[in-house]
């Protein structure tokens, strides 16, 4: 469901700057609303995929302080989170 505030965002998103949190929320809410309006299925999962792409692009630009590759780190986070949605 759409987010009303950045306080409602998943914990992994809250680790990013307030600007990225707002971008994530905007992309999620916009995508979710569009998919619902079109009668599409899996609106929440598809909205997460779109919103997470914002984080992935930023993460790829060197905003990672860990030694783990950005793809490995991000994919691990998202796989865990999306797995929780399916269960």
Secondary structure as the mmCIF struct_conf table of DSSP 4:
data_model
#
loop_
_struct_conf.conf_type_id
_struct_conf.id
_struct_conf.beg_label_comp_id
_struct_conf.beg_label_asym_id
_struct_conf.beg_label_seq_id
_struct_conf.end_label_comp_id
_struct_conf.end_label_asym_id
_struct_conf.end_label_seq_id
BEND BEND1 UNK A 4 UNK A 5
HELX_RH_3T_P HELX_RH_3T_P1 UNK A 6 UNK A 8
BEND BEND2 UNK A 9 UNK A 9
TURN_TY1_P TURN_TY1_P1 UNK A 11 UNK A 15
BEND BEND3 UNK A 16 UNK A 16
HELX_RH_AL_P HELX_RH_AL_P1 UNK A 18 UNK A 37
TURN_TY1_P TURN_TY1_P2 UNK A 38 UNK A 39
BEND BEND4 UNK A 41 UNK A 41
HELX_RH_AL_P HELX_RH_AL_P2 UNK A 43 UNK A 60
TURN_TY1_P TURN_TY1_P3 UNK A 61 UNK A 62
BEND BEND5 UNK A 66 UNK A 68
HELX_RH_AL_P HELX_RH_AL_P3 UNK A 70 UNK A 86
#
